[in-house]
């Protein structure tokens, strides 16, 4: 993951309609195109989730009792940053449309 957070800052996080013919122009198969985008979105989702949890654990305060729940400003800021990132599907679709997403089908191997 080559610093996904810096690459997706300029992507509009809002959902926008896409031309289906433009999506399938690369491989002429709508189902394969959607499968590739879906698999990449799952990868991005898992990577971002793992990264978020590791950063939140750095600032975690452990206590013995449940009553002592404290709000940590750093954790709140990190969470807000990750909430503002575009959805992984939007990121994956943008990568596919820009030609940044490389894939091989099993038939090619």
Secondary structure, 3 states (H helix, E strand, C coil): CCCHHHHCCCCCCCCCCCCHHHHHCCCCCHHHHHHHHHHHHHHHHHHHHHHHHHHHHHCCCCCCCCCCCCCCHHHHHHHHHHHHCCCHHHHHHHHHHHCCCCCCCHHHC
